[in-house]
């Protein structure tokens, strides 16, 4: 699950600043990447604790509000100066951003944190593989496909709707990356991402009101939803701003591939969502495909 404005593929990170990443990954960079990934997945796990009260839709609505507040504070978009050519990708990005989070959180509710995040991760992996013309990447694509088939293997207890929602989140993440590139090329700084987050938050405003009226949140549920927004949007965004200025893009992408494993571990420890050997094998295949693609890439 990306941060509020992460616009990177696993193999081609894009710095939020102008400074060039160093050729070595220092301890601070590793610690920041680890903290960002753990924060992201912990936030998703905490958000899921509010599902019984306000549902995935309510949690996503709160997350959109938090993301908008953080990005507006950082990006400070000058909305009145945007042209229609700039607004078009911003509006599309807002729709994709909201759909991505809603489909992911609903998938988490149905199939668990580890499997949902693994399926969503196919989005940036597909972008990375599609951007290359190497024959070896066909092998990596086959490894990832084998992992997905393992996760989706037909069985009476399989939740195909949850799996489908995870794949929808993957498609949205891929679209999110491409749209963020377009927005970044047309609007300076983080203004475009901030504007998209603001529009997405406005789209979820009536949804949040309906959820609050029909299912009044308890203090605990509201706290979990806000924590999800802070840990899964604000912290990863700020951490990525720091990391991408100091860590080479391949190293960032390689560490990013560990997120499905982090999600599975957090889901197991924090939510009691245990996975069988087949699920772990599927997650491992997807992670391995991404890691191998990055390690063997030629700049």
Backbone as JSON, one array per atom type, in Angstrom:
{
  "sequence": "XXXXXXXXXXXXXXXXXXXXXXXXXXXXXXXXXXXXXXXXXXXXXXXXXXXXXXXXXXXXXXXXXXXXXXXXXXXXXXXXXXXXXXXXXXXXXXXXXXXXXXXXXXXXXXXXXXXXXXXXXXXXXXXXXXXXXXXXXXXXXXXXXXXXXXXXXXXXXXXXXXXXXXXXXXXXXXXXXXXXXXXXXXXXXXXXXXXXXXXXXXXXXXXXXXXXXXXXXXXXXXXXXXXXXXXXXXXXXXXXXXXXXXXXXXXXXXXXXXXXXXXXXXXXXXXXXXXXXXXXXXXXXXXXXXXXXXXXXXX",
  "N": [[0.85, -1.19, 0.0], [0.75, 2.1, -0.98], [2.24, 5.16, 0.2], [0.82, 8.42, 0.82], [1.6, 9.95, -1.36], [3.32, 8.44, -2.8], [5.05, 7.74, -5.65], [6.4, 5.72, -7.04], [7.91, 3.0, -8.77], [8.82, -0.43, -8.1], [11.39, -0.67, -9.13], [12.18, 1.77, -10.03], [12.53, 4.34, -8.37], [11.47, 7.66, -7.52], [12.78, 10.66, -6.68], [11.61, 12.92, -4.19], [12.84, 15.23, -3.85], [15.56, 17.39, -4.86], [18.1, 16.61, -4.44], [20.7, 14.22, -5.03], [20.51, 10.67, -4.67], [22.73, 8.84, -2.6], [25.34, 6.45, -3.37], [25.47, 4.4, -1.63], [23.72, 2.59, 0.9], [22.97, 3.86, 3.89], [22.92, 3.38, 7.49], [20.91, 4.98, 8.54], [19.21, 5.25, 6.35], [18.34, 2.58, 5.93], [17.06, 2.14, 8.39], [15.03, 4.04, 8.22], [13.56, 3.14, 5.97], [12.76, 0.63, 6.92], [11.24, 1.42, 9.12], [9.25, 2.89, 7.82], [7.93, 0.93, 6.24], [7.04, -0.84, 8.24], [5.43, 0.89, 9.7], [3.45, 1.48, 7.81], [2.15, -1.03, 7.42], [1.4, -1.64, 10.03], [-0.37, 0.43, 10.5], [-2.42, -0.26, 8.7], [-3.25, -2.64, 9.9], [-4.19, -1.7, 12.39], [-6.26, -0.11, 11.46], [-7.98, -2.07, 10.53], [-9.06, -3.03, 12.87], [-11.1, -1.34, 13.42], [-13.05, -2.06, 11.66], [-15.35, -3.67, 12.46], [-17.02, -1.75, 13.59], [-17.19, 0.71, 12.02], [-16.7, -0.18, 9.51], [-14.81, -1.02, 6.45], [-15.17, 1.1, 4.65], [-15.64, 3.38, 6.23], [-13.18, 3.55, 7.58], [-11.41, 4.0, 5.45], [-12.39, 6.45, 4.58], [-11.65, 8.15, 6.71], [-8.91, 7.85, 6.53], [-8.44, 9.07, 4.06], [-9.01, 11.72, 4.7], [-6.96, 12.31, 6.53], [-4.69, 11.94, 4.91], [-5.11, 13.98, 3.04], [-4.91, 16.26, 4.69], [-2.22, 16.11, 5.53], [-0.81, 16.2, 3.07], [-1.66, 18.63, 1.99], [-0.54, 20.37, 3.81], [2.15, 19.96, 3.31], [2.5, 20.1, 0.48], [1.15, 22.46, -0.32], [-0.77, 23.36, -2.43], [-1.53, 25.49, -5.21], [-4.39, 25.95, -6.09], [-6.03, 27.64, -7.6], [-4.47, 28.37, -9.73], [-4.24, 26.24, -11.38], [-4.51, 24.75, -14.6], [-6.96, 23.43, -16.96], [-5.77, 21.32, -18.29], [-3.98, 20.48, -16.37], [-5.71, 19.83, -14.29], [-7.12, 17.57, -15.21], [-5.54, 15.04, -15.06], [-5.2, 15.16, -12.29], [-7.78, 14.92, -11.21], [-8.41, 12.33, -12.11], [-6.44, 10.93, -10.75], [-7.29, 11.35, -8.13], [-9.67, 9.83, -8.06], [-8.63, 7.28, -8.55], [-6.93, 7.01, -6.36], [-8.72, 6.97, -4.16], [-10.28, 4.69, -4.84], [-8.32, 2.71, -4.86], [-7.48, 2.55, -2.13], [-9.94, 1.9, -0.91], [-10.63, -0.57, -2.12], [-8.43, -2.09, -1.31], [-8.6, -2.06, 1.55], [-11.07, -3.26, 1.92], [-10.48, -5.74, 0.85], [-8.58, -6.56, 2.73], [-10.27, -6.91, 4.9], [-11.58, -9.18, 4.09], [-9.78, -11.21, 3.18], [-7.53, -11.02, 4.71], [-4.57, -9.33, 5.97], [-1.91, -9.92, 4.99], [-2.26, -11.41, 2.54], [-3.84, -9.65, 1.04], [-2.19, -7.35, 0.74], [-0.09, -8.52, -0.65], [-1.32, -9.22, -3.09], [-2.01, -6.63, -3.95], [0.5, -5.62, -4.39], [1.23, -6.56, -6.83], [0.65, -4.63, -8.66], [2.65, -2.38, -8.84], [4.77, -4.11, -9.41], [4.06, -5.16, -11.9], [4.23, -2.85, -13.46], [6.98, -2.37, -13.3], [8.04, -4.66, -14.57], [6.88, -4.44, -17.09], [8.17, -2.25, -18.09], [10.61, -3.03, -18.99], [12.67, -4.76, -21.41], [13.88, -7.15, -21.23], [14.68, -10.6, -21.58], [14.92, -12.18, -19.34], [13.15, -11.08, -17.57], [10.74, -12.16, -18.23], [10.84, -14.6, -17.02], [10.76, -13.78, -14.36], [8.21, -12.7, -14.3], [6.74, -15.01, -14.67], [7.35, -16.34, -12.3], [6.11, -14.63, -10.44], [3.49, -14.92, -11.33], [3.06, -17.61, -10.77], [3.12, -17.47, -8.02], [0.8, -15.97, -7.53], [-1.17, -17.68, -8.55], [-0.9, -19.72, -6.73], [-1.78, -18.43, -4.42], [-4.42, -18.01, -5.17], [-5.52, -20.48, -5.52], [-8.05, -22.83, -6.35], [-10.48, -23.62, -3.96], [-12.87, -24.72, -1.51], [-13.08, -22.84, 0.57], [-12.12, -20.47, -0.41], [-12.07, -16.98, -0.81], [-13.19, -15.43, -3.31], [-14.14, -12.95, -4.01], [-12.8, -11.25, -2.25], [-10.19, -11.73, -3.16], [-10.43, -10.76, -5.75], [-10.85, -8.05, -5.2], [-8.39, -7.41, -4.1], [-6.81, -7.67, -6.38], [-7.95, -5.65, -7.88], [-7.1, -3.48, -6.37], [-4.4, -3.69, -6.98], [-4.39, -3.07, -9.73], [-5.24, -0.45, -9.53], [-3.1, 0.65, -8.11], [-1.06, 0.45, -9.99], [-2.1, 2.18, -11.94], [-2.11, 4.48, -10.41], [0.63, 5.0, -10.1], [1.37, 5.6, -12.77], [-0.31, 7.8, -13.31], [0.58, 9.57, -11.35], [3.09, 10.15, -12.31], [2.42, 11.58, -14.59], [1.05, 13.75, -13.45], [3.14, 14.81, -11.93], [4.8, 15.72, -13.94], [3.41, 17.83, -14.97], [2.68, 19.54, -12.94], [4.35, 21.4, -10.51], [6.48, 20.21, -7.8], [4.89, 18.81, -4.9], [2.34, 19.6, -5.33], [0.37, 18.65, -7.11], [-0.19, 16.02, -6.19], [-1.12, 16.68, -3.66], [-3.42, 18.15, -4.3], [-4.93, 16.12, -5.54], [-5.29, 14.38, -3.38], [-6.83, 16.04, -1.76], [-9.17, 16.36, -3.32], [-10.03, 13.7, -3.38], [-10.54, 13.33, -0.66], [-12.72, 15.07, -0.38], [-14.56, 13.72, -1.96], [-15.04, 11.53, -0.34], [-16.2, 12.7, 1.8], [-19.14, 12.96, 2.07], [-19.61, 10.23, 2.3], [-18.3, 9.6, 4.68], [-19.9, 11.05, 6.46], [-22.38, 9.74, 6.24], [-21.66, 7.18, 7.16], [-20.94, 7.83, 9.8], [-23.38, 8.66, 10.82], [-25.07, 6.43, 10.49], [-23.59, 4.39, 11.64], [-22.44, 5.12, 14.4], [-19.23, 5.98, 15.42], [-17.21, 4.43, 17.9], [-15.03, 5.66, 20.5], [-12.71, 4.19, 20.5], [-12.75, 2.97, 17.94], [-12.68, 5.23, 16.28], [-10.19, 6.21, 17.0], [-8.52, 4.14, 16.08], [-8.97, 4.34, 13.33], [-8.01, 6.91, 12.74], [-5.36, 6.53, 13.5], [-4.64, 4.7, 11.55], [-4.7, 6.35, 9.31], [-2.63, 8.16, 9.94], [-0.35, 6.47, 10.33], [-0.29, 4.97, 7.95], [-0.36, 6.81, 5.91], [0.64, 9.53, 6.49], [3.15, 9.09, 7.89], [4.59, 7.2, 6.13], [4.75, 8.84, 3.81], [6.31, 11.1, 4.6], [8.59, 9.72, 5.42], [9.42, 8.56, 3.03], [10.1, 10.85, 1.59], [12.42, 11.56, 2.9], [13.99, 9.23, 2.54], [14.23, 8.74, -0.28], [15.9, 10.71, -1.11], [18.36, 9.97, -0.25], [18.89, 7.32, -0.66], [19.71, 4.92, -3.13], [17.6, 4.32, -5.98], [17.21, 1.52, -6.83], [17.84, 0.16, -4.42], [15.9, 1.17, -2.72], [13.59, 0.2, -3.99], [14.06, -2.55, -3.75], [13.92, -2.95, -0.98], [11.32, -2.16, -0.65], [9.95, -4.3, -1.66], [9.71, -6.03, 0.42], [7.46, -5.47, 1.79], [5.0, -7.07, 1.49], [5.75, -9.3, 3.05], [6.18, -8.1, 5.54], [3.56, -7.27, 6.0], [2.26, -9.74, 6.23], [3.5, -10.73, 8.55], [2.83, -8.77, 10.47], [0.04, -9.05, 10.36], [-0.17, -11.63, 11.35], [1.01, -11.5, 13.96], [-0.27, -9.24, 15.12], [-3.01, -9.47, 14.5], [-3.68, -12.1, 14.54], [-3.86, -13.55, 12.19], [-3.16, -16.24, 10.74], [-1.11, -17.87, 8.32], [-0.98, -20.49, 5.9], [1.4, -22.93, 4.55], [1.2, -22.78, 1.8], [0.23, -20.19, 1.29], [2.37, -18.66, 2.29], [4.32, -19.5, 0.52], [3.31, -18.45, -1.88], [3.42, -15.68, -1.32], [6.17, -15.45, -0.98], [7.04, -16.02, -3.6], [6.11, -13.83, -5.1], [7.49, -11.72, -3.86], [10.12, -12.57, -4.35], [10.22, -12.44, -7.16], [10.05, -9.69, -7.62], [12.35, -8.79, -6.22], [14.46, -10.11, -7.58], [14.15, -9.01, -10.11], [14.9, -6.36, -9.64], [17.54, -6.63, -8.63], [18.9, -7.63, -10.82], [18.62, -5.69, -12.68], [19.64, -3.27, -15.15], [20.97, -0.11, -15.04]],
  "CA": [[0.0, 0.0, 0.0], [1.6, 3.21, -1.05], [1.96, 6.35, 0.99], [-0.1, 9.36, 0.23], [2.02, 10.45, -2.65], [4.39, 7.64, -3.36], [4.88, 7.57, -7.09], [7.56, 4.97, -7.46], [7.82, 1.58, -9.06], [9.82, -1.12, -7.32], [12.72, -0.56, -9.67], [12.49, 3.12, -10.46], [12.06, 5.33, -7.42], [11.58, 9.04, -7.94], [13.02, 11.49, -5.51], [10.74, 14.06, -3.96], [13.66, 16.42, -3.77], [16.48, 17.59, -5.95], [19.4, 16.03, -4.13], [20.91, 12.91, -5.64], [20.76, 9.62, -3.69], [24.09, 8.33, -2.55], [25.48, 5.11, -3.94], [25.44, 3.43, -0.54], [22.57, 2.7, 1.79], [23.45, 4.0, 5.25], [22.07, 2.84, 8.55], [19.72, 5.82, 8.66], [18.32, 4.9, 5.24], [17.73, 1.28, 6.21], [16.14, 2.31, 9.5], [13.86, 4.78, 7.75], [12.76, 2.26, 5.11], [12.13, -0.38, 7.77], [10.2, 2.08, 9.9], [8.15, 3.26, 6.93], [7.17, -0.27, 5.9], [6.37, -1.34, 9.44], [4.37, 1.86, 10.01], [2.38, 1.3, 6.83], [1.39, -2.26, 7.68], [0.78, -1.52, 11.35], [-1.53, 1.3, 10.32], [-3.49, -1.05, 8.08], [-3.74, -3.58, 10.91], [-5.0, -0.94, 13.35], [-7.49, 0.28, 10.77], [-8.89, -3.22, 10.44], [-9.72, -3.21, 14.16], [-12.3, -0.5, 13.42], [-14.01, -2.57, 10.68], [-16.64, -4.09, 13.01], [-17.83, -0.59, 13.99], [-17.46, 1.66, 10.92], [-16.47, -0.84, 8.24], [-13.67, -0.55, 5.66], [-15.47, 2.39, 4.02], [-15.42, 4.42, 7.22], [-11.74, 3.67, 7.84], [-10.81, 4.62, 4.28], [-12.77, 7.87, 4.58], [-10.79, 8.85, 7.67], [-7.55, 7.87, 5.99], [-8.37, 10.09, 3.01], [-8.97, 13.03, 5.36], [-5.62, 12.49, 7.1], [-3.77, 12.11, 3.79], [-5.31, 15.32, 2.48], [-4.37, 17.25, 5.63], [-0.76, 16.05, 5.5], [-0.29, 16.64, 1.76], [-1.92, 20.06, 1.83], [0.44, 21.08, 4.64], [3.47, 19.83, 2.7], [2.5, 20.53, -0.92], [0.6, 23.8, -0.46], [-1.16, 23.55, -3.84], [-2.17, 26.73, -5.63], [-5.47, 25.39, -6.91], [-6.56, 28.63, -8.52], [-3.59, 28.54, -10.88], [-4.23, 25.03, -12.2], [-5.24, 24.77, -15.86], [-7.74, 22.22, -17.17], [-4.81, 20.27, -18.65], [-3.42, 19.99, -15.12], [-6.77, 19.28, -13.46], [-7.59, 16.27, -15.7], [-4.9, 13.91, -14.36], [-5.4, 15.29, -10.85], [-9.09, 14.33, -10.9], [-8.29, 10.88, -12.3], [-5.62, 10.44, -9.64], [-8.13, 11.36, -6.93], [-10.57, 8.68, -8.14], [-7.82, 6.07, -8.4], [-6.43, 6.99, -4.97], [-9.8, 6.51, -3.3], [-10.64, 3.32, -5.2], [-7.23, 1.85, -4.44], [-7.54, 2.33, -0.68], [-11.18, 1.23, -0.56], [-10.55, -1.97, -2.53], [-7.44, -2.77, -0.48], [-9.09, -2.25, 2.91], [-12.14, -4.26, 1.85], [-9.8, -7.02, 0.67], [-8.0, -6.91, 4.03], [-11.37, -7.38, 5.73], [-12.08, -10.47, 3.62], [-8.76, -12.25, 3.01], [-6.41, -10.81, 5.62], [-3.61, -8.28, 5.62], [-0.79, -10.41, 4.19], [-2.67, -11.77, 1.19], [-4.33, -8.45, 0.36], [-1.05, -6.52, 0.37], [0.66, -9.23, -1.68], [-2.03, -9.05, -4.35], [-1.89, -5.24, -4.36], [1.87, -5.38, -4.8], [1.37, -6.93, -8.24], [0.52, -3.42, -9.47], [3.97, -1.82, -9.17], [5.61, -5.14, -10.03], [3.7, -5.21, -13.32], [4.81, -1.66, -14.1], [8.43, -2.57, -13.39], [8.33, -5.67, -15.58], [6.45, -3.95, -18.4], [9.06, -1.18, -18.53], [11.86, -3.6, -19.47], [12.58, -5.63, -22.59], [14.81, -8.25, -21.01], [14.05, -11.92, -21.59], [14.9, -12.74, -17.99], [11.99, -10.58, -16.85], [9.65, -13.1, -18.49], [10.94, -15.61, -15.95], [10.28, -13.17, -13.12], [6.76, -12.59, -14.42], [6.2, -16.36, -14.46], [7.46, -16.61, -10.86], [5.04, -13.88, -9.79], [2.21, -15.54, -11.71], [2.94, -18.85, -10.0], [2.76, -17.08, -6.66], [-0.61, -15.56, -7.5], [-1.98, -18.88, -8.73], [-0.86, -20.43, -5.44], [-2.67, -17.7, -3.5], [-5.8, -18.05, -5.65], [-5.86, -21.86, -5.87], [-9.46, -23.13, -6.08], [-10.81, -24.43, -2.78], [-14.2, -24.29, -1.04], [-13.05, -21.7, 1.49], [-11.5, -19.3, -1.05], [-12.9, -15.78, -0.92], [-12.81, -14.9, -4.61], [-14.43, -11.52, -4.04], [-11.68, -10.6, -1.6], [-9.05, -11.82, -4.07], [-10.69, -9.82, -6.84], [-10.64, -6.7, -4.69], [-6.94, -7.24, -4.0], [-6.31, -7.45, -7.75], [-8.39, -4.3, -8.26], [-6.16, -2.56, -5.72], [-3.16, -3.75, -7.75], [-4.6, -2.3, -10.95], [-5.3, 0.96, -9.14], [-1.77, 1.12, -7.75], [-0.35, 0.65, -11.25], [-2.63, 3.42, -12.52], [-1.67, 5.54, -9.51], [2.02, 5.3, -10.45], [1.41, 6.26, -14.07], [-0.94, 9.11, -13.19], [1.44, 10.43, -10.56], [4.14, 10.62, -13.2], [1.84, 12.63, -15.43], [0.8, 14.91, -12.59], [4.42, 15.38, -11.57], [5.39, 16.4, -15.1], [2.61, 19.0, -15.32], [2.5, 20.41, -11.78], [5.6, 21.34, -9.74], [6.49, 19.76, -6.42], [3.85, 17.89, -4.46], [1.05, 20.28, -5.43], [-0.6, 17.8, -7.78], [-0.58, 14.94, -5.27], [-1.92, 17.29, -2.6], [-4.73, 18.46, -4.86], [-5.64, 14.85, -5.73], [-5.7, 13.89, -2.05], [-7.92, 16.9, -1.31], [-10.38, 16.0, -4.06], [-10.44, 12.38, -2.9], [-11.14, 13.52, 0.66], [-14.04, 15.66, -0.59], [-15.42, 12.65, -2.47], [-15.38, 10.64, 0.77], [-16.84, 13.45, 2.88], [-20.52, 12.48, 2.31], [-19.54, 8.83, 2.74], [-17.97, 9.63, 6.1], [-21.05, 11.53, 7.21], [-23.37, 8.66, 6.26], [-21.15, 6.14, 8.05], [-20.99, 8.33, 11.17], [-24.78, 8.71, 11.24], [-25.64, 5.08, 10.56], [-22.78, 3.57, 12.55], [-21.65, 6.05, 15.2], [-17.97, 5.36, 15.83], [-16.78, 4.51, 19.29], [-13.75, 6.36, 20.65], [-11.67, 3.25, 20.11], [-12.79, 2.81, 16.48], [-12.2, 6.48, 15.69], [-8.75, 6.27, 17.23], [-7.86, 3.2, 15.17], [-9.07, 4.87, 11.97], [-7.07, 8.03, 12.65], [-4.02, 5.94, 13.55], [-4.4, 4.12, 10.22], [-4.37, 7.45, 8.41], [-1.3, 8.71, 10.28], [0.71, 5.49, 10.13], [-0.26, 4.46, 6.58], [-0.28, 7.91, 4.94], [1.54, 10.62, 6.88], [4.5, 8.61, 8.19], [5.3, 6.73, 4.93], [5.03, 9.94, 2.9], [7.44, 11.86, 5.11], [9.75, 8.84, 5.42], [9.87, 8.41, 1.64], [10.76, 12.09, 1.23], [13.78, 11.47, 3.45], [14.72, 8.08, 2.02], [14.51, 8.81, -1.71], [16.97, 11.68, -1.33], [19.6, 9.44, 0.28], [19.03, 5.91, -0.97], [19.53, 4.64, -4.55], [16.28, 3.8, -6.32], [17.12, 0.06, -6.76], [17.82, -0.28, -3.02], [14.57, 1.5, -2.2], [12.63, -0.76, -4.56], [14.32, -3.87, -3.19], [13.36, -2.98, 0.37], [9.87, -2.03, -0.78], [9.39, -5.62, -1.95], [9.54, -6.77, 1.67], [6.19, -5.08, 2.39], [4.07, -8.19, 1.69], [6.19, -10.12, 4.18], [5.87, -7.32, 6.74], [2.11, -7.32, 6.19], [1.91, -11.07, 6.73], [3.98, -10.85, 9.92], [1.99, -7.91, 11.3], [-1.27, -9.69, 10.43], [-0.05, -12.82, 12.19], [1.26, -11.12, 15.35], [-1.23, -8.27, 15.65], [-4.42, -9.81, 14.25], [-3.88, -13.53, 14.62], [-4.18, -14.07, 10.85], [-2.12, -17.21, 10.41], [-1.07, -18.31, 6.93], [-0.44, -21.82, 5.67], [2.63, -22.98, 3.77], [0.92, -22.37, 0.41], [0.16, -18.73, 1.27], [3.73, -18.15, 2.45], [5.03, -19.76, -0.74], [2.84, -17.47, -2.85], [4.0, -14.38, -0.96], [7.6, -15.53, -1.28], [7.25, -15.98, -5.04], [5.9, -12.45, -5.56], [8.61, -10.94, -3.34], [11.33, -12.99, -5.07], [10.16, -11.93, -8.53], [10.4, -8.27, -7.59], [13.74, -8.63, -5.78], [15.34, -10.54, -8.65], [14.06, -8.03, -11.19], [15.68, -5.18, -9.24], [18.95, -6.99, -8.47], [19.5, -7.9, -12.13], [18.34, -4.59, -13.61], [20.77, -2.48, -15.6], [20.64, 1.29, -15.12]],
  "C": [[0.88, 1.24, 0.0], [1.25, 4.26, -0.09], [1.1, 7.32, 0.22], [0.32, 9.87, -1.11], [3.18, 9.67, -3.22], [4.13, 7.38, -4.82], [6.07, 6.83, -7.65], [7.19, 3.57, -7.83], [8.88, 0.89, -8.24], [11.23, -0.93, -7.85], [13.1, 0.83, -10.1], [11.9, 4.13, -9.52], [12.28, 6.72, -7.95], [11.74, 9.9, -6.73], [12.03, 12.61, -5.42], [11.53, 15.35, -3.88], [14.62, 16.49, -4.93], [17.84, 16.98, -5.68], [19.5, 14.63, -4.68], [21.17, 11.86, -4.57], [22.2, 9.16, -3.73], [24.13, 6.92, -3.08], [25.43, 4.03, -2.89], [24.23, 3.68, 0.35], [23.09, 2.73, 3.22], [22.46, 3.42, 6.24], [20.8, 3.66, 8.7], [18.71, 5.5, 7.57], [17.6, 3.6, 5.48], [16.7, 1.4, 7.33], [14.87, 3.04, 9.07], [12.96, 3.91, 6.88], [12.04, 1.19, 5.93], [10.99, 0.23, 8.58], [8.99, 2.45, 9.06], [7.27, 2.04, 6.6], [6.39, -0.81, 7.08], [5.22, -0.42, 9.84], [3.17, 1.66, 9.09], [1.51, 0.1, 7.16], [0.74, -2.26, 9.06], [-0.45, -0.64, 11.29], [-2.71, 0.56, 9.71], [-4.1, -2.03, 9.08], [-4.62, -2.88, 11.94], [-6.32, -0.51, 12.72], [-8.49, -0.86, 10.72], [-9.62, -3.48, 11.75], [-11.0, -2.38, 14.26], [-13.36, -1.01, 12.45], [-15.34, -2.98, 11.3], [-17.56, -2.93, 13.37], [-18.19, 0.29, 12.79], [-17.18, 1.05, 9.54], [-15.26, -0.31, 7.5], [-13.91, 0.83, 5.04], [-15.21, 3.54, 4.99], [-13.95, 4.64, 7.51], [-11.05, 4.36, 6.68], [-11.15, 6.11, 4.22], [-11.87, 8.67, 5.52], [-9.37, 8.93, 7.15], [-7.41, 8.93, 4.89], [-8.28, 11.49, 3.61], [-7.56, 13.32, 5.9], [-4.6, 12.73, 5.99], [-3.87, 13.5, 3.19], [-4.7, 16.39, 3.39], [-2.85, 17.29, 5.58], [-0.23, 16.62, 4.19], [-0.55, 18.12, 1.51], [-0.91, 20.87, 2.64], [1.81, 21.07, 3.99], [3.51, 20.43, 1.3], [2.04, 21.95, -1.16], [0.18, 24.12, -1.9], [-1.84, 24.89, -4.1], [-3.27, 26.37, -6.62], [-5.99, 26.37, -7.94], [-5.72, 28.82, -9.76], [-3.53, 27.32, -11.78], [-5.02, 25.25, -13.49], [-6.04, 23.48, -16.0], [-6.84, 21.05, -17.54], [-4.16, 19.69, -17.4], [-4.48, 19.32, -14.25], [-7.18, 17.87, -13.9], [-6.88, 15.1, -15.01], [-5.06, 13.96, -12.85], [-6.72, 14.64, -10.44], [-9.07, 12.81, -11.06], [-7.5, 10.26, -11.16], [-6.42, 10.38, -8.35], [-9.06, 10.14, -6.91], [-9.8, 7.39, -7.91], [-7.33, 5.91, -6.97], [-7.51, 6.44, -4.03], [-10.18, 5.07, -3.56], [-9.59, 2.34, -4.72], [-7.31, 1.53, -2.94], [-8.8, 1.58, -0.27], [-11.13, -0.25, -0.93], [-9.55, -2.73, -1.67], [-7.99, -3.05, 0.91], [-10.25, -3.25, 2.95], [-11.54, -5.65, 1.66], [-9.17, -7.48, 1.97], [-9.07, -7.49, 4.95], [-11.79, -8.8, 5.36], [-11.01, -11.55, 3.59], [-7.55, -12.07, 3.91], [-5.37, -9.85, 5.07], [-2.52, -8.78, 4.68], [-1.16, -10.7, 2.76], [-3.12, -10.54, 0.4], [-3.17, -7.58, -0.12], [-0.21, -7.19, -0.71], [0.0, -9.07, -3.04], [-1.9, -7.61, -4.85], [-0.5, -4.95, -4.91], [2.11, -5.78, -6.26], [1.27, -5.7, -9.15], [1.86, -2.81, -9.83], [4.91, -2.84, -9.79], [5.33, -5.23, -11.52], [4.27, -4.02, -14.08], [6.31, -1.84, -14.3], [8.78, -3.56, -14.49], [7.97, -5.19, -16.98], [7.4, -2.9, -18.96], [10.37, -1.71, -19.09], [11.6, -4.47, -20.69], [13.52, -6.82, -22.45], [14.07, -9.59, -20.99], [13.93, -12.51, -20.19], [13.69, -12.26, -17.21], [10.75, -11.43, -17.11], [9.64, -14.17, -17.41], [10.41, -15.05, -14.63], [8.76, -13.03, -13.13], [6.1, -13.94, -14.18], [6.27, -16.74, -12.98], [6.35, -15.91, -10.1], [3.68, -14.5, -10.08], [1.99, -16.83, -10.93], [2.55, -18.55, -8.56], [1.3, -16.7, -6.54], [-1.53, -16.76, -7.65], [-2.02, -19.69, -7.43], [-1.8, -19.77, -4.43], [-4.13, -17.87, -3.88], [-6.29, -19.47, -5.91], [-7.3, -22.18, -5.47], [-9.62, -24.03, -4.86], [-12.12, -23.89, -2.22], [-14.17, -23.03, -0.19], [-12.49, -20.43, 0.86], [-12.51, -18.16, -1.16], [-12.52, -15.07, -2.22], [-13.14, -13.42, -4.74], [-13.29, -10.74, -3.39], [-10.44, -10.61, -2.47], [-9.21, -10.83, -5.22], [-10.47, -8.38, -6.42], [-9.16, -6.4, -4.51], [-6.32, -6.96, -5.35], [-6.75, -6.09, -8.27], [-7.49, -3.25, -7.63], [-4.83, -2.53, -6.46], [-3.27, -2.93, -9.03], [-4.64, -0.8, -10.65], [-3.92, 1.49, -8.78], [-0.93, 1.36, -9.01], [-0.8, 1.95, -11.92], [-2.17, 4.63, -11.72], [-0.24, 5.98, -9.85], [2.08, 6.08, -11.75], [0.8, 7.66, -14.01], [-0.09, 10.08, -12.38], [2.6, 10.96, -11.39], [3.63, 11.76, -14.09], [1.61, 13.9, -14.64], [2.11, 15.6, -12.24], [5.07, 16.14, -12.71], [4.64, 17.69, -15.45], [2.48, 20.0, -14.17], [3.74, 20.29, -10.9], [5.4, 20.83, -8.32], [5.42, 18.73, -6.12], [2.46, 18.5, -4.57], [-0.01, 19.38, -6.07], [-1.11, 16.67, -6.89], [-1.46, 15.49, -4.14], [-3.33, 17.61, -3.09], [-5.56, 17.2, -5.05], [-6.13, 14.3, -4.4], [-6.85, 14.71, -1.51], [-9.23, 16.57, -2.0], [-10.91, 14.65, -3.59], [-11.1, 12.47, -1.53], [-12.53, 14.13, 0.55], [-15.03, 14.61, -1.1], [-15.9, 11.75, -1.33], [-16.07, 11.37, 1.91], [-18.29, 13.01, 3.11], [-20.55, 11.03, 2.79], [-19.25, 8.77, 4.23], [-19.13, 10.08, 6.95], [-22.12, 10.44, 7.35], [-22.93, 7.56, 7.22], [-21.27, 6.57, 9.51], [-22.41, 8.36, 11.71], [-25.35, 7.32, 11.45], [-24.89, 4.18, 11.53], [-21.9, 4.49, 13.37], [-20.38, 5.39, 15.71], [-17.73, 5.48, 17.33], [-15.44, 5.26, 19.32], [-12.6, 5.47, 20.18], [-11.59, 3.1, 18.59], [-12.27, 4.07, 15.79], [-10.7, 6.6, 15.84], [-7.98, 5.35, 16.3], [-7.87, 3.72, 13.74], [-8.09, 6.02, 11.76], [-5.63, 7.51, 12.66], [-3.66, 5.32, 12.2], [-4.01, 5.22, 9.23], [-2.98, 8.0, 8.66], [-0.2, 7.72, 9.91], [0.83, 5.01, 8.69], [-0.2, 5.55, 5.52], [0.79, 8.92, 5.33], [2.98, 10.13, 7.08], [5.22, 8.08, 6.95], [5.65, 7.86, 3.96], [6.27, 10.71, 3.34], [8.72, 11.02, 5.12], [10.31, 8.68, 4.01], [10.56, 9.68, 1.15], [12.21, 12.07, 1.71], [14.59, 10.41, 2.72], [15.14, 8.27, 0.58], [15.57, 9.86, -2.05], [18.33, 11.12, -0.95], [19.89, 8.0, -0.12], [18.84, 5.7, -2.47], [18.18, 3.99, -4.82], [16.21, 2.28, -6.28], [17.06, -0.46, -5.33], [16.46, 0.0, -2.39], [13.53, 0.5, -2.69], [12.79, -2.15, -3.98], [13.73, -3.98, -1.79], [11.84, -2.89, 0.33], [9.21, -3.39, -1.02], [9.16, -6.45, -0.71], [8.17, -6.48, 2.29], [5.17, -6.22, 2.51], [4.44, -9.1, 2.85], [5.89, -9.4, 5.5], [4.38, -7.37, 7.05], [1.68, -8.66, 6.76], [2.32, -11.24, 8.19], [3.13, -10.01, 10.86], [0.59, -8.51, 11.45], [-1.27, -10.89, 11.35], [0.08, -12.43, 13.67], [0.15, -10.25, 15.92], [-2.68, -8.68, 15.53], [-4.71, -11.3, 14.34], [-4.25, -14.17, 13.31], [-3.05, -14.99, 10.4], [-2.25, -17.66, 8.96], [-0.48, -19.71, 6.86], [0.8, -21.77, 4.79], [2.39, -22.49, 2.34], [0.86, -20.85, 0.3], [1.54, -18.1, 1.4], [4.54, -18.36, 1.17], [4.62, -18.76, -1.82], [3.41, -16.09, -2.59], [5.48, -14.36, -1.3], [7.9, -15.42, -2.76], [7.11, -14.56, -5.58], [7.06, -11.56, -5.11], [9.89, -11.28, -4.1], [11.36, -12.44, -6.49], [10.57, -10.47, -8.57], [11.87, -8.07, -7.23], [14.71, -9.01, -6.88], [15.33, -9.55, -9.81], [14.92, -6.8, -10.89], [17.18, -5.49, -9.21], [19.64, -7.18, -9.82], [19.27, -6.78, -13.14], [19.62, -3.84, -13.94], [20.33, -1.04, -15.75], [21.07, 1.85, -16.47]]
}
